Amino acid sequence: MMDTKFTRRRFLTAMGAGATYLALANIVGCEAPAHTRKVSPLQDVSYPLPDGLWAYRSRPDLSPPAVEVTKKAHGTAPGYIFVAPETSATAQGGSLIIDDRGQIVWFRPLQSGSERAMNFKTQTYRGRPVLTWGETPGEYVIFDDSYREIARFTAANGYDGDHHEFLISPQDTALITIYNAVPRDLSAFGGSKDSVAIQGIVQELDIETKEVIFEWKSIDHVGLDETYVTPAEDHYPGIDYFHINSIDVDHDNNLLISARETSTVYKIDRKTGEVIWRLGGKMSDFQMEQGARFAFQHDARRLPDGTISIFDNGTTVFQNGVPKAVEDSRAIVLEVDEELMRAKLVDEYTHPEGMRADAAGNTQVLPDGDVFVGWGRALAISEFSHEGDLLFDLRLPPQNRSYRAFRFPWRGNPTDRPACAAERTSQEEIRLYVSWNGATDVASWEVLAGPRAGRLKSLGSIPKEGFETAMVVRTADPYSVVMAKDRSGRVLGTTEPVTL
């Protein structure tokens, strides 16, 4: 008797609402035999729309851009793909998780076309996996695995935060980037005497209290003579001489900082702010061996084996203030000998089509040795084996580019209900469209119908297919609900009742 009550209580919790669904508790796991099922997939459903965006009957509020899978995944690492596409005239921008087929897993659209999300990925906060990204205007966001916001903050000391980087440190602090203009005489660099230089600032913040723990300003440690750009070439007022774009915590707890416009990775003392060494650029402390030199790079990361991965954008020229890559971009891994002060190329990954990214991009070395590459403004996203074989490739629409792209394992458990849209096509048939934004454990959908809420029976189930599953249900009954089940048949949630 105790077991029966416990099972019923658990079921009602999963169903999400008490007595209305009491009758359903008696039919869990009692699907109709295959030869009597009255539920079948709806054929010839057009996803996505011809204009390159997804549209769903169950979630008409969502219209993310569709990606094109140009090489189907084979032998790839586990996990989903994380991107943050920009808003376009037709598709919404925002934080987007997709699978290897290009199907949407979770999407959180931006509220307006003037906003932008950047650097969307999973991180660890307080020992648990979370979703993080930067969001205009100057905010940094953390969501838990049920897609609830658990933190939102801005830069401190009166600065406006920039979204090139948002890293949660092993100490559960936030490391963020800031761009800040300071007065400078640029006459020696081809500019005016009364001008500005844009410095890169690193802030380390306590996420809970917003207290500044550490602050580093490039202008105090890196001179304008290290830059490769001039005021005439730059699209900013004055000169964006540094252009900070990544921060990483090194094995000794100091910081690695990538600066695009100096083509240099800096190691910074986390206590004093002093530059410990420069890798690359005009004043490199390392002898750069053949193939090791990089230019206008992004995303410098210290790897567990001591090497450093970098996205090498390649030599870039400026035409009317707009950057243009003139050689192929690549993902590289460098062996950095800090005793002999030599940097050696150990791995290089280039795209078979020769991608040239004039900006953005990232290199992610995965736990199994695969290398996941976001090609920045070249719009491609690829995964390579450690040996360099292309395992997977997709394209973002040109108007929906993403600053970075990642692959991460992720398990999402939304607290809202699955969504359902329905239409009756005849006296004996209805069509149901069901989805659950962000629910990663759903394996199948079971349909229940009857004359009223207290008299429902199972009509059968079909496998989950993509973000939205469309089905034909043969029933004359006016009342139906759809249950989401995992692979073991456990009920995860149920839709609101549909009356037709």
C-alpha positions, 0 to 999 in steps of 0.5 A: 500500500505504501508503494502504491501511494509513493508511486502515485505521488511521484507521478503527480509531481511529474505531471505537474498538477494534482487532482485533475490528472488523478485518473492518469496515474493508473495508465502510466506504462500501459501503452497500447499494443503496436497493432492498436496504436492510434498515434503516428508521425505526421509526414512532410512537415516542413522544417525549417522554413525556406527563408532560413529560420525555424518556425514551430507551431507549439512555440510560435514565439521562437524563430532561431536561424537554421544552420546547414550541416555540410558534413554529417557528424561521424566519430565526434565527441559527445555533447551539443553545440553552443552558439550565440547567433546575431539577430537578423531581419528574419531570425532571432538572435540569442543563446542557442544549443543545437545537436549534430543534425542542426536541430534546436535543443534549447533557445533563449531569444534576445528581446530586441534586434539591438541586443547581442549575446556572446560567448555562450557556453557551459561552465562550472559554478559552485561545483555544478554545470551552468550556462553562461554568456554576456548580454548587451547592455554590458551584463553577464548571465548565469543559468542553472540546468533548469534554465533559471537565472541564478546570477546577473551582474555588470562590470564595476568601478563605473566601467561598461563591460565587454562580452569578448570574455566571461570566465568563471575561475576555479575560485568561482570568481568572474573574469571579464573584459572591458574596453576603455578609451583614455586620452593619448597623443597619437601624432607619433602613430599617424593620428591627432595629438588630442585623441584616445587609445582604447585600453583593455581592462581585466576585472575579477569580480566576486559573483555574489558581492560584485566586489572587485578582487583584481583589476588590470589595465593594459595601458599601464603595462603595454605601450602603443608601440606594440600594436600593429594597427594605426588610427587610419586603419582602425574603425574605432575613434582614436586607436584600439591598440590592444583589443583584448579578447580572451582571459585564461587562468594558467596552471600557476594561477596567473593569467593569460591574456590575448590581445588581437591588435598586438598579435601577442599573448601576455602572461600576467602576474595575478597579484602585481599585474606585471607582465611575466612574458610575451608570446608572439608580437613585436616584443616576444620573449620566446623564439617563435619556431617555424609555423609557431608565429600567429597574427591577430589571434583569439582565444588563448588557452592553457591545456592540461598537458602544458601546451597552449591552444590559439585560434590564429586568424592570420595576417589581416589588412585594413581596407577603409577601416574594415579588417580583411584576412589575407591568409587562411586561419587555423587552429594551433597548439603550441609547446611553450618552453618557459626555460629555454624560451622557445615556442614550437608548433605541435598541432595545426588544423586548417579547413579544407575550404581554406577559411579566412576569419578576419575577426572572432573565432576559437579553438576548443581542445576536447577531452578526447583529443578532438579539436572543435573550431569556431571559424568566427566571421568565416561562419563555419563550425568544425570538429577535427580528430586529433590527427586532423580528419574533419569529423563534422562541419556546419555553417551559420547564415551570414547574417547570424554569425556567432563570436565563438562556438563550443561543444559541451555535454549538457543535461537540461531539466526545464521547470515549465511544461511541454508546449502543445498545439493542436488542430482537428482535421476531421471528426476522427482525427487531430494533429498535435505538435509538441515540444519542450524547450531545453529538455534533453532527456525526452525520448518519446511522447505518449498521447492520452485522450478521452471525453473529459479529464477524469476519463483518459486512456493511452492511445500510443506513443511515438519517438521524439523527433527534433525540437518539435514532434508532429503527430497524427492522432486518430480520436474523436474524443475532445480532450487530450494531453501529451506526456514526455517520457525518458528512455526508461518510460519515466514520465518527465512532464505533461502538456496543458490539456488540449480541448478540441 
